[in-house]
Amino acid sequence: MFAQVAIITLTIDSSMPLKGVDDWIDRLIAEEKLSEGATMKKLLAVSRRHLMRVYVYELGVGHNDKAKSCSELATLFEALSHRLQISGPQNRAARPRGRQPDVSRRNAIRKEMQKFGTKWRDHLPEIFQALDSEKIPLGDLLDRSIQLDEGRSLRVEKWEDLDLAIGEDRRQIIDSMRKYQRSAKSPRI
């Protein structure tokens, strides 16, 4: 849009004025320099070439100020086109947002749960003990406060501490473990 408006502004007083943005795009399509659905990079390149032609024309008829403006704008379009080329989506590494998953941790948890199949909930002490012995990090569970019996609480420091949880805390731990079992069966798409 910027390219179109800039060219329209520059050509208002020239011998080939443009009446609006649609006039500019129609002219480019009619001259087969632009096709429907063209990218911004293509529009900038075509606009730059057009400005250079206007620059030569304006110099030839003695409009040096107009010619200078055309040249400056063409240079700006070239810089913008180069910037689009560098930072365009095709050159950007496609990375998901947020914290990256710890794949080795996930695989270790999954492996221990798979040893017990669908009955893994009945074997939480063995799973937690194995994860402790393999020194698998607790991740978000580290320093979590869990409720014990008689109103006491405990800060989680190792996997085996999780087996002491009761009530809602135990349900939440089982829910968080369930995601590893689910991802072992089939990945979510």
Buried (B, 14 or more C-beta within 10 A) or exposed (E): EEBBEBBBEBBEEBEEEBEEBEBBBBBBEEEEBBEEEBEBBBBBBBBBEBBBEBBEBBBEEEBEEBBEBBBEBBEBBBEBBEEBEEEEEEEEEEEEEEEEEEEEBBBBBBBBBEEBEEEBEEBBEBBBBBBBEEEBEBBEBEEBEBBBEEEEEBEBEBBBBBBBBEEEBBEBBBEBBEEBBEBBEEEEE
